[in-house]
Amino acid sequence: MELSAIVTPATEGGYVAFNPETGTTTQGKTIEESLANLQEATELYLKEFPMIQSGRSLLTTFQVATHV
């Protein structure tokens, strides 16, 4: 099953990895470590809460006006 991962730098250092399909979130010192942790956490989540995959997610961006 192919799922999405959003990886962002953590304010305290390292990286946070988030899977939007399940809501699982992990962290690690490197991108690779955070993704490995996310894979493990998501697999454990899916054992408890099976999910029917209905299609691929779409990741896109959008802009908002900033008020300074």
C-alpha positions in Angstrom: 0.0 0.0 0.0 1.4 3.4 -1.0 0.7 6.2 1.5 1.8 9.9 1.7 4.4 11.4 4.0 4.9 15.1 4.8 8.3 15.8 6.4 9.1 19.1 8.0 12.0 20.4 10.0 11.3 20.3 13.8 11.9 23.4 15.8 14.0 21.5 18.3 16.1 19.9 15.6 15.6 16.8 13.4 12.4 16.2 11.4 8.7 15.4 11.9 7.0 13.0 9.5 3.2 13.0 9.2 0.9 10.6 7.3 -2.3 12.4 6.4 -4.3 9.3 5.5 -4.0 7.8 9.0 -2.9 10.8 11.1 0.2 9.1 12.3 3.1 11.4 13.2 6.7 10.6 14.2 10.1 12.3 14.4 13.7 11.5 13.8 17.1 13.0 13.7 17.3 12.6 9.9 14.7 12.5 7.1 15.4 8.8 6.7 15.0 8.1 10.4 11.7 10.0 10.6 10.4 8.2 7.5 11.4 4.8 9.0 9.7 5.7 12.2 6.6 6.8 10.3 6.5 3.5 8.4 6.7 1.5 11.6 4.1 3.7 13.4 1.7 3.5 10.4 2.0 -0.3 10.1 1.2 -0.6 13.8 -1.8 1.7 13.4 -3.1 -0.2 10.3 -3.0 -3.5 12.2 -5.4 -2.0 14.7 -7.4 0.1 12.3 -7.4 -1.4 8.8 -8.0 1.0 6.0 -9.4 0.5 2.5 -7.4 2.4 0.0 -9.7 4.3 -2.3 -7.1 6.0 -4.5 -3.9 8.1 -4.4 -3.7 11.3 -2.4 -2.8 14.5 -4.2 -0.3 16.9 -2.6 -0.4 20.4 -3.9 0.3 23.9 -2.6 -1.6 27.2 -2.5 -0.8 30.8 -1.6 -2.4 33.0 1.0 -2.0 36.7 1.5 0.1 37.8 4.4 -0.7 40.8 6.5 2.4 42.4 8.0 
